[in-house]
Amino acid sequence: MASASNSSFAEWTRTFTDPRLCAAIVDRLTFKGTNIETGTDSYRLNQTRASTS
């Protein structure tokens, strides 16, 4: 399974406001998995910013 987010796991509590729910989701997504943090900005966000400038 693959998932992508522009937010770090620490910021997920903004979306999943219940701390226990957020911890459960992160736990299930990361169990026996590989996390790859690219550290790059969103391509779509960059394109939106460029088109509104």
Distance bins in CASP14 RR format, pairs under 12 A and 6 or more apart:
PFRMAT RR
TARGET T0000
AUTHOR 0000-0000-0000
RMODE 2
METHOD distances of the structure
MODEL  1
1 28 0 0 0 0 1 0 0 0 0 0 0
1 29 1 0 0 1 0 0 0 0 0 0 0
1 30 0 0 0 0 0 1 0 0 0 0 0
1 31 0 0 0 0 0 1 0 0 0 0 0
1 32 0 0 0 0 0 1 0 0 0 0 0
1 33 0 0 0 0 1 0 0 0 0 0 0
1 34 0 0 0 0 0 1 0 0 0 0 0
2 29 0 0 0 0 1 0 0 0 0 0 0
2 33 0 0 0 0 0 1 0 0 0 0 0
2 34 0 0 0 0 0 1 0 0 0 0 0
2 35 0 0 0 0 0 1 0 0 0 0 0
2 36 0 0 0 0 1 0 0 0 0 0 0
3 9 0 0 0 0 0 1 0 0 0 0 0
3 12 0 0 0 0 0 1 0 0 0 0 0
3 25 0 0 0 0 1 0 0 0 0 0 0
3 26 0 0 0 0 0 1 0 0 0 0 0
3 28 0 0 0 0 0 1 0 0 0 0 0
3 29 1 0 0 1 0 0 0 0 0 0 0
3 30 0 0 0 0 0 1 0 0 0 0 0
3 33 0 0 0 0 0 1 0 0 0 0 0
3 34 0 0 0 0 0 1 0 0 0 0 0
3 35 0 0 0 0 0 1 0 0 0 0 0
3 36 0 0 0 0 0 1 0 0 0 0 0
4 29 0 0 0 0 0 1 0 0 0 0 0
4 35 0 0 0 0 0 1 0 0 0 0 0
4 36 0 0 0 0 1 0 0 0 0 0 0
4 37 0 0 0 0 0 1 0 0 0 0 0
4 38 0 0 0 0 1 0 0 0 0 0 0
4 39 0 0 0 0 0 1 0 0 0 0 0
4 40 0 0 0 0 0 1 0 0 0 0 0
4 42 0 0 0 0 1 0 0 0 0 0 0
4 43 0 0 0 0 0 1 0 0 0 0 0
4 44 0 0 0 0 0 1 0 0 0 0 0
5 11 0 0 0 0 1 0 0 0 0 0 0
5 12 1 0 0 1 0 0 0 0 0 0 0
5 14 0 0 0 0 0 1 0 0 0 0 0
5 15 0 0 0 0 1 0 0 0 0 0 0
5 16 0 0 0 0 0 1 0 0 0 0 0
5 25 0 0 0 0 0 1 0 0 0 0 0
5 26 0 0 0 0 0 1 0 0 0 0 0
5 29 0 0 0 0 1 0 0 0 0 0 0
5 35 0 0 0 0 0 1 0 0 0 0 0
5 36 0 0 0 0 0 1 0 0 0 0 0
5 37 0 0 0 0 0 1 0 0 0 0 0
5 38 0 0 0 0 0 1 0 0 0 0 0
5 39 0 0 0 0 0 1 0 0 0 0 0
5 42 0 0 0 0 1 0 0 0 0 0 0
6 12 0 0 0 0 0 1 0 0 0 0 0
6 14 0 0 0 0 0 1 0 0 0 0 0
6 15 0 0 0 0 0 1 0 0 0 0 0
6 37 0 0 0 0 0 1 0 0 0 0 0
6 38 0 0 0 0 0 1 0 0 0 0 0
6 39 0 0 0 0 1 0 0 0 0 0 0
6 40 0 0 0 0 1 0 0 0 0 0 0
6 41 1 0 0 1 0 0 0 0 0 0 0
6 42 1 0 1 0 0 0 0 0 0 0 0
6 43 0 0 0 0 0 1 0 0 0 0 0
6 44 0 0 0 0 1 0 0 0 0 0 0
6 45 1 0 0 1 0 0 0 0 0 0 0
6 46 0 0 0 0 0 1 0 0 0 0 0
7 13 0 0 0 0 1 0 0 0 0 0 0
7 14 1 0 0 1 0 0 0 0 0 0 0
7 15 1 0 0 1 0 0 0 0 0 0 0
7 16 0 0 0 0 0 1 0 0 0 0 0
7 22 0 0 0 0 0 1 0 0 0 0 0
7 26 0 0 0 0 0 1 0 0 0 0 0
7 37 0 0 0 0 0 1 0 0 0 0 0
7 39 0 0 0 0 0 1 0 0 0 0 0
7 42 0 0 0 0 0 1 0 0 0 0 0
8 14 0 0 0 0 0 1 0 0 0 0 0
8 15 0 0 0 0 0 1 0 0 0 0 0
8 26 0 0 0 0 0 1 0 0 0 0 0
8 35 0 0 0 0 0 1 0 0 0 0 0
8 37 1 0 0 1 0 0 0 0 0 0 0
8 38 0 0 0 0 0 1 0 0 0 0 0
8 39 0 0 0 0 1 0 0 0 0 0 0
9 15 0 0 0 0 0 1 0 0 0 0 0
9 16 0 0 0 0 0 1 0 0 0 0 0
9 22 0 0 0 0 1 0 0 0 0 0 0
9 23 0 0 0 0 1 0 0 0 0 0 0
9 25 0 0 0 0 1 0 0 0 0 0 0
9 26 1 0 1 0 0 0 0 0 0 0 0
9 27 0 0 0 0 0 1 0 0 0 0 0
9 29 0 0 0 0 1 0 0 0 0 0 0
9 30 1 0 0 1 0 0 0 0 0 0 0
9 35 0 0 0 0 1 0 0 0 0 0 0
9 37 0 0 0 0 1 0 0 0 0 0 0
10 16 0 0 0 0 0 1 0 0 0 0 0
10 19 0 0 0 0 0 1 0 0 0 0 0
10 22 0 0 0 0 1 0 0 0 0 0 0
10 23 0 0 0 0 0 1 0 0 0 0 0
10 26 0 0 0 0 1 0 0 0 0 0 0
10 37 0 0 0 0 0 1 0 0 0 0 0
11 22 0 0 0 0 0 1 0 0 0 0 0
11 26 0 0 0 0 0 1 0 0 0 0 0
12 18 0 0 0 0 0 1 0 0 0 0 0
12 19 0 0 0 0 0 1 0 0 0 0 0
12 21 0 0 0 0 1 0 0 0 0 0 0
12 22 1 0 1 0 0 0 0 0 0 0 0
12 23 0 0 0 0 1 0 0 0 0 0 0
12 24 0 0 0 0 0 1 0 0 0 0 0
12 25 1 0 0 1 0 0 0 0 0 0 0
12 26 1 0 0 1 0 0 0 0 0 0 0
12 27 0 0 0 0 0 1 0 0 0 0 0
12 29 0 0 0 0 1 0 0 0 0 0 0
12 30 0 0 0 0 0 1 0 0 0 0 0
13 19 1 0 0 1 0 0 0 0 0 0 0
13 20 0 0 0 0 0 1 0 0 0 0 0
13 21 0 0 0 0 1 0 0 0 0 0 0
13 22 1 0 1 0 0 0 0 0 0 0 0
13 23 0 0 0 0 1 0 0 0 0 0 0
13 25 0 0 0 0 0 1 0 0 0 0 0
13 26 0 0 0 0 1 0 0 0 0 0 0
14 22 0 0 0 0 1 0 0 0 0 0 0
15 21 0 0 0 0 0 1 0 0 0 0 0
15 22 1 0 0 1 0 0 0 0 0 0 0
15 25 0 0 0 0 1 0 0 0 0 0 0
15 26 0 0 0 0 0 1 0 0 0 0 0
16 22 1 1 0 0 0 0 0 0 0 0 0
16 23 0 0 0 0 1 0 0 0 0 0 0
16 24 0 0 0 0 1 0 0 0 0 0 0
16 25 1 0 1 0 0 0 0 0 0 0 0
16 26 0 0 0 0 1 0 0 0 0 0 0
16 27 0 0 0 0 0 1 0 0 0 0 0
16 29 0 0 0 0 0 1 0 0 0 0 0
17 25 0 0 0 0 0 1 0 0 0 0 0
18 24 0 0 0 0 1 0 0 0 0 0 0
18 25 0 0 0 0 1 0 0 0 0 0 0
19 25 0 0 0 0 0 1 0 0 0 0 0
19 26 0 0 0 0 0 1 0 0 0 0 0
20 26 0 0 0 0 0 1 0 0 0 0 0
20 27 0 0 0 0 0 1 0 0 0 0 0
21 27 0 0 0 0 0 1 0 0 0 0 0
21 28 0 0 0 0 0 1 0 0 0 0 0
22 28 0 0 0 0 0 1 0 0 0 0 0
22 29 0 0 0 0 0 1 0 0 0 0 0
23 29 0 0 0 0 0 1 0 0 0 0 0
23 30 0 0 0 0 0 1 0 0 0 0 0
24 30 0 0 0 0 0 1 0 0 0 0 0
24 31 0 0 0 0 0 1 0 0 0 0 0
25 31 0 0 0 0 0 1 0 0 0 0 0
26 33 0 0 0 0 0 1 0 0 0 0 0
26 35 0 0 0 0 0 1 0 0 0 0 0
27 33 0 0 0 0 0 1 0 0 0 0 0
29 35 0 0 0 0 1 0 0 0 0 0 0
30 36 0 0 0 0 0 1 0 0 0 0 0
40 46 0 0 0 0 1 0 0 0 0 0 0
41 47 0 0 0 0 0 1 0 0 0 0 0
41 48 0 0 0 0 0 1 0 0 0 0 0
41 49 0 0 0 0 1 0 0 0 0 0 0
41 50 0 0 0 0 0 1 0 0 0 0 0
42 48 0 0 0 0 1 0 0 0 0 0 0
42 49 0 0 0 0 1 0 0 0 0 0 0
43 49 0 0 0 0 0 1 0 0 0 0 0
43 50 0 0 0 0 0 1 0 0 0 0 0
44 50 0 0 0 0 0 1 0 0 0 0 0
44 51 0 0 0 0 0 1 0 0 0 0 0
45 51 0 0 0 0 0 1 0 0 0 0 0
45 52 0 0 0 0 0 1 0 0 0 0 0
46 52 0 0 0 0 0 1 0 0 0 0 0
46 53 0 0 0 0 0 1 0 0 0 0 0
47 53 0 0 0 0 0 1 0 0 0 0 0
END
